Amino acid sequence: MVSDYARDVEQREYLRTVSMGQVPEWGYAPALELIDLIKSPDSGFPCTFAVRGAKTDSLRFGFIDELYDEGNWDTLRDLLSDYLSVYRSISRETSFLVFFNTDSEPDDLEGYFRTFWRMLQYLHDGDEVEWPGDVPRDGDDPLWEFSFGGTPIFVVCATPAHVKRRSRNSPVFLVTFQPRWVFENIGPETSVGRASRVMIRKRLQEFDGGMEMYGEMGDYGDPDSLEWKQYFLPDTNDPGAEISDVARCPFRAGPP
């Protein structure tokens, strides 16, 4: 029987092998806890893509020491660039999960919302690669997607302030970057894509304790479910009660 100590050593070594950059001491607990949750057959983790990614060692991890220090966002830019240089060689189930530490007191949902969008704007403003020509710059266009390094990326944020919506809860601020490439050939027009969406949405409702799926969730390109509205969800299905001024995408792409 493997001892708890040996298992801990093995897990920590595994995390180092699938991380972009160094793993700080604070990073082991939230990352390994999430990996265990995703892999557990009893957890019902809703994203089947993440489950397959974890089981095939396709997930990659990053760690930022201080959430509110923009100097650390430069480190995020470097880590994301490194990931985007190799993601196609990993697998179609890959995602890049970045955990953020902070010495500040926990924020409320709106505070995290503002920080998340400032971070994406910061990444964009320092991006040295042109915005993809086939991706609209207007966040309220159904075909918009956040892009960095010339790569369209679906982005998901989870925070400590998400309590009722378990699928967006994390003990630390967490941002997941999924290159849109991973969704190729499994769009809603395909039988595999349709079946995957039905399964994920069922699992999502169960994971969230029966809460109805957020009304803005949908398929890429659907004018009734804009991408940016799916990046950072409210904790209930009443966004106006938790996050103000969300009628328009907070992100602004620079001119061509």
C-alpha positions as CSV (number, residue, x, y, z in Angstrom):
1,M,0.0,0.0,0.0
2,V,1.3,3.4,-0.9
3,S,1.7,5.7,2.1
4,D,0.1,9.1,2.2
5,Y,3.6,10.7,2.2
6,A,4.6,8.7,-0.9
7,R,1.4,9.6,-2.7
8,D,1.9,13.3,-1.8
9,V,5.4,13.2,-3.2
10,E,4.2,11.6,-6.4
11,Q,1.4,14.1,-6.8
12,R,3.6,17.0,-6.3
13,E,6.1,15.7,-8.8
14,Y,3.3,15.1,-11.3
15,L,2.1,18.7,-10.9
16,R,5.6,20.0,-11.6
17,T,5.8,18.0,-14.8
18,V,2.5,19.4,-16.2
19,S,3.0,23.0,-15.1
20,M,4.3,26.0,-17.2
21,G,6.9,27.5,-15.0
22,Q,7.6,26.9,-11.3
23,V,5.0,25.6,-8.8
24,P,5.1,27.8,-5.7
25,E,4.4,26.1,-2.3
26,W,1.0,27.7,-2.0
27,G,0.0,26.3,-5.5
28,Y,0.1,22.6,-4.7
29,A,-3.0,22.5,-2.5
30,P,-5.6,24.2,-4.9
31,A,-4.2,22.5,-8.0
32,L,-4.0,19.0,-6.6
33,E,-7.4,19.4,-5.1
34,L,-8.9,20.4,-8.4
35,I,-7.1,17.5,-10.2
36,D,-8.5,15.0,-7.7
37,L,-12.0,16.5,-8.2
38,I,-11.9,16.3,-12.0
39,K,-10.6,12.8,-12.0
40,S,-12.9,11.4,-9.3
41,P,-15.6,9.2,-10.9
42,D,-17.9,10.2,-8.0
43,S,-17.6,14.0,-8.3
44,G,-19.7,14.3,-11.5
45,F,-17.4,17.1,-12.7
46,P,-19.4,18.7,-15.5
47,C,-16.8,19.4,-18.1
48,T,-16.2,16.0,-19.8
49,F,-13.4,17.6,-21.9
50,A,-11.6,18.5,-18.6
51,V,-12.1,15.0,-17.3
52,R,-10.5,13.5,-20.4
53,G,-7.8,16.1,-20.3
54,A,-6.9,15.2,-16.7
55,K,-6.9,11.5,-17.4
56,T,-4.7,11.9,-20.5
57,D,-2.3,14.3,-18.8
58,S,-3.3,17.0,-21.2
59,L,-4.1,19.8,-18.7
60,R,-1.4,22.4,-18.1
61,F,-1.1,24.6,-15.0
62,G,0.3,28.0,-14.1
63,F,0.7,30.0,-10.9
64,I,0.8,33.7,-10.3
65,D,2.0,34.9,-6.8
66,E,-0.1,38.0,-6.5
67,L,-3.4,38.6,-8.2
68,Y,-3.5,42.4,-7.8
69,D,0.1,43.1,-8.9
70,E,0.1,43.9,-12.6
71,G,3.8,43.1,-12.7
72,N,2.7,39.5,-12.1
73,W,0.3,39.8,-15.1
74,D,3.4,40.1,-17.2
75,T,4.4,36.7,-15.9
76,L,0.9,35.5,-16.9
77,R,1.5,36.8,-20.4
78,D,4.8,34.9,-20.6
79,L,3.2,31.7,-19.3
80,L,0.3,31.9,-21.7
81,S,2.6,32.6,-24.6
82,D,4.7,29.5,-23.6
83,Y,1.5,27.4,-23.5
84,L,0.2,28.6,-26.8
85,S,3.5,27.7,-28.4
86,V,3.0,24.0,-27.6
87,Y,-0.7,23.4,-27.0
88,R,-1.3,21.7,-30.4
89,S,1.3,19.1,-29.6
90,I,-0.4,18.1,-26.3
91,S,-3.9,17.0,-27.4
92,R,-7.4,18.1,-28.3
93,E,-8.3,17.8,-24.6
94,T,-5.8,20.4,-23.4
95,S,-6.6,23.5,-21.3
96,F,-4.3,25.9,-19.4
97,L,-5.4,26.5,-15.8
98,V,-3.9,29.4,-14.0
99,F,-4.1,29.9,-10.2
100,F,-3.7,33.3,-8.5
101,N,-2.5,33.8,-4.9
102,T,-3.1,37.1,-3.0
103,D,-2.4,38.5,0.4
104,S,-5.5,40.7,0.2
105,E,-8.8,39.9,1.8
106,P,-11.3,37.9,-0.4
107,D,-13.2,40.1,-2.8
108,D,-16.9,40.1,-3.7
109,L,-18.2,38.9,-7.0
110,E,-18.2,42.3,-8.7
111,G,-14.6,43.0,-7.5
112,Y,-13.4,39.7,-9.0
113,F,-15.4,40.4,-12.2
114,R,-13.6,43.8,-12.6
115,T,-10.2,42.2,-12.0
116,F,-10.9,39.4,-14.5
117,W,-11.7,41.8,-17.3
118,R,-8.9,44.2,-16.4
119,M,-6.5,41.2,-16.7
120,L,-7.8,40.2,-20.1
121,Q,-7.5,43.8,-21.3
122,Y,-4.0,44.0,-19.9
123,L,-3.0,40.8,-21.8
124,H,-4.5,42.2,-25.0
125,D,-2.9,45.7,-24.7
126,G,0.6,44.1,-24.4
127,D,0.0,41.4,-27.1
128,E,2.7,41.7,-29.7
129,V,0.8,39.5,-32.2
130,E,-2.0,40.9,-34.4
131,W,-5.6,40.1,-33.6
132,P,-6.7,37.2,-35.8
133,G,-8.2,38.6,-39.0
134,D,-11.2,36.2,-38.9
135,V,-12.2,37.1,-35.3
136,P,-14.4,40.2,-34.8
137,R,-13.0,42.8,-32.5
138,D,-16.4,43.7,-31.1
139,G,-17.3,41.6,-28.0
140,D,-21.0,41.8,-28.8
141,D,-20.5,40.1,-32.2
142,P,-21.6,36.4,-31.9
143,L,-18.3,35.3,-33.5
144,W,-16.1,37.2,-31.1
145,E,-13.7,35.3,-28.9
146,F,-10.8,36.6,-26.7
147,S,-7.6,36.2,-28.6
148,F,-4.0,36.3,-27.6
149,G,-0.9,35.5,-29.6
150,G,-3.0,35.2,-32.7
151,T,-5.1,32.4,-31.0
152,P,-8.8,32.6,-30.2
153,I,-9.3,31.4,-26.7
154,F,-12.4,30.5,-24.6
155,V,-11.8,31.8,-21.1
156,V,-13.5,30.7,-17.8
157,C,-13.1,32.3,-14.4
158,A,-13.8,30.7,-11.0
159,T,-13.5,32.5,-7.7
160,P,-14.0,32.1,-3.9
161,A,-17.0,34.4,-4.2
162,H,-18.9,31.8,-6.3
163,V,-20.7,29.8,-3.6
164,K,-24.1,28.7,-5.0
165,R,-22.7,28.0,-8.5
166,R,-20.3,25.2,-7.5
167,S,-19.0,24.8,-11.1
168,R,-17.5,28.3,-10.8
169,N,-16.1,28.0,-7.3
170,S,-12.4,27.9,-6.5
171,P,-10.5,28.4,-3.2
172,V,-8.3,30.9,-5.1
173,F,-8.9,33.0,-8.2
174,L,-8.7,30.7,-11.2
175,V,-8.7,31.4,-14.9
176,T,-8.9,28.6,-17.5
177,F,-7.8,29.2,-21.1
178,Q,-9.1,26.8,-23.8
179,P,-7.9,27.4,-27.3
180,R,-10.8,27.4,-29.7
181,W,-8.9,24.8,-31.7
182,V,-9.9,22.1,-29.1
183,F,-13.6,22.6,-30.1
184,E,-12.9,22.0,-33.8
185,N,-14.9,19.1,-35.3
186,I,-17.2,18.9,-32.2
187,G,-19.4,21.9,-32.9
188,P,-23.2,21.8,-32.4
189,E,-23.7,20.9,-36.0
190,T,-22.0,17.5,-35.4
191,S,-23.5,14.5,-33.7
192,V,-20.6,14.2,-31.3
193,G,-20.8,17.9,-30.4
194,R,-24.6,17.7,-29.8
195,A,-24.2,14.6,-27.6
196,S,-21.4,16.2,-25.6
197,R,-23.4,19.4,-25.0
198,V,-26.4,17.4,-23.8
199,M,-24.2,15.4,-21.4
200,I,-22.3,18.4,-20.1
201,R,-25.4,20.5,-19.5
202,K,-27.0,17.7,-17.6
203,R,-23.9,17.1,-15.5
204,L,-23.6,20.9,-14.9
205,Q,-27.1,21.2,-13.4
206,E,-26.5,18.2,-11.2
207,F,-23.1,19.6,-10.1
208,D,-24.6,22.9,-9.3
209,G,-27.2,21.4,-7.0
210,G,-30.1,21.6,-9.4
211,M,-29.6,25.2,-10.3
212,E,-30.8,25.9,-13.8
213,M,-28.1,26.5,-16.3
214,Y,-27.3,30.2,-16.8
215,G,-29.4,31.6,-19.5
216,E,-26.5,33.1,-21.5
217,M,-24.8,29.7,-21.9
218,G,-24.9,28.5,-25.5
219,D,-23.0,27.7,-28.6
220,Y,-20.3,29.7,-30.3
221,G,-21.8,31.9,-33.0
222,D,-25.3,31.8,-31.6
223,P,-26.4,35.5,-31.3
224,D,-28.5,34.6,-28.2
225,S,-25.4,33.4,-26.2
226,L,-22.5,35.8,-26.6
227,E,-19.1,34.3,-25.6
228,W,-18.0,37.1,-23.2
229,K,-21.1,36.5,-21.1
230,Q,-20.1,32.9,-20.5
231,Y,-16.6,33.8,-19.3
232,F,-17.5,35.1,-15.8
233,L,-20.9,34.0,-14.5
234,P,-22.9,35.4,-11.7
235,D,-23.5,33.2,-8.7
236,T,-27.2,33.0,-9.3
237,N,-29.3,33.5,-12.5
238,D,-30.0,37.1,-11.6
239,P,-26.8,38.9,-12.8
240,G,-28.1,42.4,-12.1
241,A,-28.2,41.6,-8.4
242,E,-24.5,40.8,-8.2
243,I,-22.6,42.5,-11.0
244,S,-23.5,46.0,-12.3
245,D,-23.1,47.4,-15.8
246,V,-22.8,44.0,-17.6
247,A,-25.0,45.0,-20.6
248,R,-21.9,45.5,-22.8
249,C,-18.7,43.6,-23.1
250,P,-16.0,45.2,-20.8
251,F,-13.2,44.2,-23.2
252,R,-12.1,46.6,-26.0
253,A,-9.8,45.3,-28.8
254,G,-7.5,47.9,-30.3
255,P,-7.9,49.1,-33.9
256,P,-6.6,47.0,-36.7
